Amino acid sequence: MITIITISVVILICVIGLAGTLQAANKKSERDEVSDEVSNHPVLFNPVIIIYSIAGIAGVGIILYYMI
């Protein structure tokens, strides 16, 4: 049962990451207009990096939970 829940969470995180990646890739019209905050910190406000960072933290949390 725990394996099914873990696999479901991993698949959900992957789907959210893929959706964020596709959404960021399809924003061609907004690429011309970049605010000052994003131009000064392009990595900090990148939704793809944020989603994959959250997924990595969740994965490490799940692994540590089962190890302890």
C-alpha positions as CSV (number, residue, x, y, z in Angstrom):
1,M,0.0,0.0,0.0
2,I,2.8,2.4,0.9
3,T,4.5,1.6,-2.5
4,I,1.3,2.6,-4.4
5,I,1.1,5.9,-2.5
6,T,4.7,6.7,-3.1
7,I,4.5,5.9,-6.8
8,S,1.3,8.0,-7.1
9,V,3.0,11.0,-5.5
10,V,6.1,10.6,-7.8
11,I,3.8,10.4,-10.8
12,L,1.9,13.5,-9.7
13,I,5.1,15.5,-9.1
14,C,6.3,14.5,-12.6
15,V,3.0,15.5,-14.2
16,I,3.1,18.9,-12.4
17,G,6.7,19.4,-13.5
18,L,5.9,18.5,-17.1
19,A,2.9,20.9,-17.1
20,G,5.1,23.7,-15.7
21,T,7.8,23.0,-18.3
22,L,5.3,23.0,-21.2
23,Q,3.6,26.1,-19.9
24,A,6.9,28.0,-19.6
25,A,7.9,26.8,-23.1
26,N,4.7,28.1,-24.7
27,K,4.9,31.6,-23.3
28,K,6.5,33.1,-26.5
29,S,4.6,36.3,-26.5
30,E,5.6,37.2,-22.9
31,R,9.3,36.7,-23.6
32,D,9.7,40.1,-25.1
33,E,8.4,41.9,-22.0
34,V,10.6,40.9,-19.0
35,S,10.2,42.8,-15.7
36,D,13.2,44.1,-13.9
37,E,13.0,41.5,-11.1
38,V,13.2,38.6,-13.6
39,S,16.0,40.2,-15.6
40,N,18.0,40.7,-12.4
41,H,17.3,37.1,-11.1
42,P,16.3,34.9,-14.0
43,V,16.9,31.6,-12.1
44,L,15.1,32.7,-9.0
45,F,11.7,33.3,-10.7
46,N,11.9,30.4,-13.1
47,P,8.8,28.2,-12.5
48,V,10.5,25.1,-13.9
49,I,13.3,25.3,-11.5
50,I,10.9,26.0,-8.6
51,I,8.8,22.9,-9.5
52,Y,11.7,20.6,-9.9
53,S,13.3,21.9,-6.7
54,I,10.1,21.1,-4.8
55,A,10.0,17.7,-6.4
56,G,13.6,17.0,-5.3
57,I,12.9,18.1,-1.7
58,A,9.8,16.0,-1.6
59,G,11.7,13.0,-3.0
60,V,14.5,13.4,-0.4
61,G,11.8,13.8,2.3
62,I,10.1,10.5,1.3
63,I,13.5,8.7,1.2
64,L,14.5,10.0,4.6
65,Y,11.1,9.2,6.0
66,Y,11.4,5.5,5.1
67,M,15.0,5.3,6.2
68,I,14.3,6.6,9.7
